[in-house]
Amino acid sequence: MTEREKNMVVDICVIPPLEETLAGFANPTGDFAQYTQLYSSEDMEALLRAIRTDPAGFLLQLMDDAGVDVAVLPAEDAETTSGMKVPNEKVAEFVQKSPERFIGMAAVDPHKGMKAIRELEYAVHDLGMKCLCLEPWLHKLRSNDKLYYPLYAKCIELGIPVWIHSSINYVPHLPMDFGRPIYLDEVAGHFPELKIIAGHGGWPWVNEMMAFLWRHPNAYTDISAIRPKYLAMPGTGWETLMQYGNSILQDKIIFGTAWPAQQFKESIEEIKALALKEEVKIKWLGGNAKNLLHL
């Protein structure tokens, strides 16, 4: 193994700069206004102009500047409940602009039944996507809802992991409870072969998330959309992730930014500054994702 392979940095959640996603980055109104308040750049209009000039080149330059080797780009499908869709085909097309640096994550709508199953098969077999993205809060389901179960079984059959939003959401009329990690415990019990990436670290149920990771061999979590420096701040609720993520669960924590929610360079620098063992930093930043995705 080369030094580069050993220290590979993999971002498990990078929002692809497509028109469907760019339109939401700077929208200060509507149901998702709190996301704009939390994550928008001070000069979002200038940023969007720069991105639209050369979306793939812009993203690759940011990755190069920060030392990110691979970015996983999710599609999105919550069409039935939320009218939101970032098509698998458009993400797969974007991936082909730099297939050695980008990986596609498929998305399907569980409310579409067998159509969703066939869409997932198509996304993996024909489009080359390597993971499934599910967002229970947008589907208005909990992760143990039986509408998801055929998709979980199909992921096992296809040999891909599933990424599941497992944290707070900032849309006031959508219950936070949709994101509780406790529901994944039942899923992992019913599908022990299923590789689950519980997205966004589970806050404010971090202890629950750590228990889930500890109980199930194929369970992981990422820290996407979170400023890493806050993980180490007392009173933020991340204490158990820092404690166990540096010891018994060090193989279960995966780096992510949910860019543009968080910036690559800043996030990597802040992880390197955390009071973690050096070998653990390597695992968090890329080693664990590399093994999970067979890179």
N, C-alpha and C positions, 0 to 999 in steps of 0.2 A: 504494500500500500504506500502510495506516495504521500508526501507531507500535505499536498493539496487535498487529496482524497480523505486523509485523516481529519483535516480541519474544514471540511466542506460545510458551508453555511446554506441551509435550506429554509426558506420561508414558506410555511404550510398554507398561508392564506394571504393572497395578494389580489385585490380587486382589479380585474382587467380593465384597462382604460378604453372602454368601448362607449359608443354614444348612449347606450342604455344605462350605463353606470355613471358616466360623466354628468348627465342631466341631473342626477340626484346629489352630486357632491356640493353644489352651491345653492340648493333650494332652501331658502330660509323659512318657508311656510309649509303647511300641511302636516300630516301625521308624523313625518320624520324630521320635523324642525329641530328637535333636541339633538339629533345626530349632527346636523350642521353646526349647531352651537358648540358641541363638544369637540368636533374634529376638523372643522374647516380651517384652511390657511387664512392668514390675514389678507392676502391678496389672491383670493381664489380665482377671480376672473383672469388675471395674468397667468396663473398656473394652468388653467384650462386651455388658454390659447397656446401655451407652450406644448402641452400634451397633445392637442389636436394636430399640431404641425407634423409630428411623427410619433404616434403613440408607442410603438414598440421600441423605437430608438430612445425615446425619453425614458421609458421604464428600464431599459438595459443600461443606460448611462447611470441612473440612480443606483442600480444594483452593482455595477462595476465600482462606482465611487465608494460604496459601503462594504464591498467584498461579499455580496450575496451571489452564490453560485447558481442556485435553482429557485424558481418561484412557482408555486402551485396556484393556478388561476381558477377560481370557481365560477361556474355558471349559476343561474338562479331560476327557480320555477316555483312561484306561489301564485300562479295565475288564477286559480279558482277562488281563493279567499282574499287575495290582496291585489290582483291584477298586475303582478310583477313577474317579469320574465326576461332573463338574459340567456338567449338561446345557446344550447350546446354547440351548434354549428359555428356560431360566431366566435365562441371561445376557442374551439378547435382550430379555426382558421387563424386566429391570433397566435396560438401556440406554434403554428407552422412557420411563423416569422423567425423563430429561433428555437427549434425543437430540442436543442441540447441544453437550453436554459429555462424553458417553460414547460410545465406539465398541466394538462387540463383536468379539472374536477367537474364531473357531470352534475346536473341537477334535474330532478323530476318532481312532479306534483303528485303526492300520494292519493289525492282525491280523484285522479284520472284512472285509477284501477289498472287494468291490463295494459292500457295505453302507456302508463308510466313504466311498467315492467319492460315492455318492448322498446321504449325510448332509452332505458338504461342499457339494455343489451346493444342497441344500435350505437350508443355513445361510446361504449367500451370497445366493441368489435370493429366498428367502422370508423369511428372518430379517434380512437386511440386514447381515450380518457382513462385515468388511473385511479379515480376515487369518486365517491358519491357525496354530494353536499345536500343535507336536509336542514331545514330551518323551522322547527316546530312552532315557534312563536308566530311566524308568518302563515303557516298552515293552520294555525289555531287548533293545534293538537298537542298532546304530550308525547314524549319520545317512545312511550310504551303503548301508544294507541295501535290497535291491531291493523289499521290501514297501512302502517309502516311495515308490518311483518313480512309480507311477500317481498318487499324491497330488501329487507335484511337477509332473507334467504337467498335472494338473487345475488347480493354482494358476495356471499360465501361461495356460491357457485362460480361467480366470475373471478374470484380471487382478489377482490379489491376492498380497501377499507372504506368506512363511511365516516364522514365528518358531520357532527350534529351540534348545532348551536346549543350551548349549555351554560347559560349565564343570564344576567339581567338584560331586559330590553328597555328602551327609552321611549316607547310609544305608550302614553298614559292609559289608553283604553284597552291595551292588550295586557293581560295578566302576566306578571313576572313568573308565575308558577309554571308557565309553559317551558321555561328553561331550567327547571330544577334537575340536578344530576341524579337525584334519588330514583327517577323513573328509568334511567339507564341501567340501574342495578337489575331490574326485572328483565330488561332486554338482554343484557349480557348473560343472565342466568338461563334464559331460553335459547340463546344463540352463542354458546361458549366459543365457537370458532370465529365469530364475527369480530373483526378488528375495528374498534370504535375510537375515533378521535373526538373527545368531548371539547368543543370549541370554546375558547375565551376563559378557560380556567375555573368556571363555576361560581364566580363571585356573584352574590354574597354567601353562597353555600360552599365555601372552600373546604371546610372540614368534611362535608358530605362528599365532595369530589375526591378528596384524598382517600376516604374509606372505599369509594367505588374503585379507584385505581388499585388499591391494596387488595381488594377481594377478587379482581378479575384479571387474569394473565394478559388478555388481549385488549385491555383498556388503556387509553392514553389521554392526555389533555394538552391543549396549546395555550399560549399566553398572548394570542393575537388581540389587537386593539387595546392593549394595556401598556402603559409606560413602565418598562422594567424597573426603573428606579423606585417606583411606588411599592414594588413587591417587598422591599427591605425596610419600608418605613413602619415603625410600630403603630399599631392601632388601625391599620388599613384593612386588616382581615386576611392578609396573605401569609401569616406566620407559619401555618402548617405546610403550605406549599414550599416555602423556603426551607423548612426543617426537613421534611421528608423528601423533597425534590433534590436535596443535597445528599441523601443517604439511601434509604430503602426504595424510593420511587425515582431514583435518578435516571432510569431508563424509560420513564413514562412521560417526561415533559418535553414538549416540542416548541420550537421557536416559531413565531408568526407575528406579523405586524397588522394585518388587515389594511395594508397600505391602500389609500392614503390616510387612513385613520391614525397610524403611527408611521414615522419615517424610518427607513432602513438603517442609516448610519447611526442615528441617535439611539435607536433601540439596541443595536449590536454593542455600541460603546457602553451603554448602561448595563447590559448583561455581563460584559467583561469586568465591570466595576463591582458587581455583586460579590458578597462574601461566600462564594461557592468554590469547591475544589476545582482546580484547573481542568481535570479530566471530566468533571461534570459540566463545565461550561462548553466543552467540545461536544458533549452528548446533546445538551439542550439546543445548541446552535445549529446542529446538523446531523450528528451521529445517529440520534434516535429516529429522525425522519428518514435518513438514508436507509436504515435497516428496515423500517416499516414499508417504505415504497420500493425497496429493492433497487436502489440507484447504484 
